[in-house]
Amino acid sequence: YAVTVPSTFSITFDFRVRVSGEEDQVILQLNGTGTKLMLVYRSAGRALSLVDHNGKTQSVVIPMEITDVLTIGISQSATERGLFAGSRRYRTTASKIAGYAALGSFSQVNFNPA
């Protein structure tokens, strides 16, 4: 989707788990001029990872099963980036805030990019 996401933002969405947990999956990708931010499910650690184009990564381990619904939040301020996740099935949450500078603005959002 073509959108305008400023350099400081917060986004929250629900995600229905449709993978068996045995493979990695890109859930969300934000693209801008010279910048990228991806939310990836990593099967090796059974974690959600927020990865930018510079390789800066922050991860949270959250239990999930196929058909579970996760509520996911991502925020970016001038000095911090946050990843938040909650599992409805397991009634648990996890979060990680890192001291990363804002990446810049984004002009495209893709959910489950191929």
N, C-alpha and C positions, 0 to 999 in steps of 0.2 A: 504494500500500500504506500502511495506517495503521501507523506505527512510532513509536518514541521514539528520537530521535537527540539526544544531549546537545550542549551548545554547544561542547565540545571532542570531536573524533572523528577517526577515520580510516576510510576505506572503500576497498576495492580490488575491482575486477570486470573481467571480460573483456567486450569488445564486438566483435561481428562487424560489419564495415563492410558496409552494404547500400545505400549511396548512391553515385552516380556521381562525386561530388565537385563537381557543378555547382550544388548547392543547399545552403542552410543547413539544419541539422537540430538540434533539441534532443534530446540523448541522455539527460540526467538532470535532474530538477527536484526539489529539496528544498524543502518548504513548512513554515512555522511561523507562529505568530501575529505578523503584521507583518513577516515576514522570508521571503526567497526566495533560493535559490542554484541557478543553472542551469549545466550543462555543455553547450556548444553547439559544433557543428562549423561553422566559418565558411569557406565556399568561397572567398571573395575572397582570403584569406591562406593558405588550405589549413592552417588551424590549429584546435586545440581551445582554447576559451575558457571560463574559469570566471567567471561574471558574477553579482554579487549585486544585491539590490533597490535598492541605492544607486548602481548603475552602475559600481562598482569591478570592474575586469576584469584578469585575468591570462591570457596566452595562451602556448601552445607550438606550434611548427611541428613536425609529425611526418609523414613520408611515409606514405601509405596508399593502398590500392587496394580496389576492391570485393572482397569475400570475405576480406580481411585480418582478422586478429584483433588487436585492441589490448588491452593490459592497462593499465587506468587506475586511478590512485590519487588520492584527494582527502583532504587532512588540514586540520584547523583546530585551532589551539591558542588560548590566550587572546590571543596577540600576533601570530600568523602564520597564513597560509593557503597551502597547497601544492597544486600540480597536477603530476602525474607521468603520463607516457604512454610505452608501449613498443610498437613494431610487431614482430610475429613475422616477417612476411615480409621486412622490411628489416633486422631485427636491430639496431634502433637505439632509443635512448631520448631523452626530452627532459623537462625539469622547470623549474618556476618557483615560487619561494617569495616571497611578498610580506608586508610588515609590516602586515597588516590585523587589527584587533581582531575577536574572535569575534562572530558575528552573533546568537547565541542558539540555542535548541534548535529542532528540527524535529519535526513530527508526521506528515508524509506524504512518501513517496518515490515518484516516478513515473519509470519508464524509458520513453523514447520517447513522451512525452506528445503528444497531438494538438493 
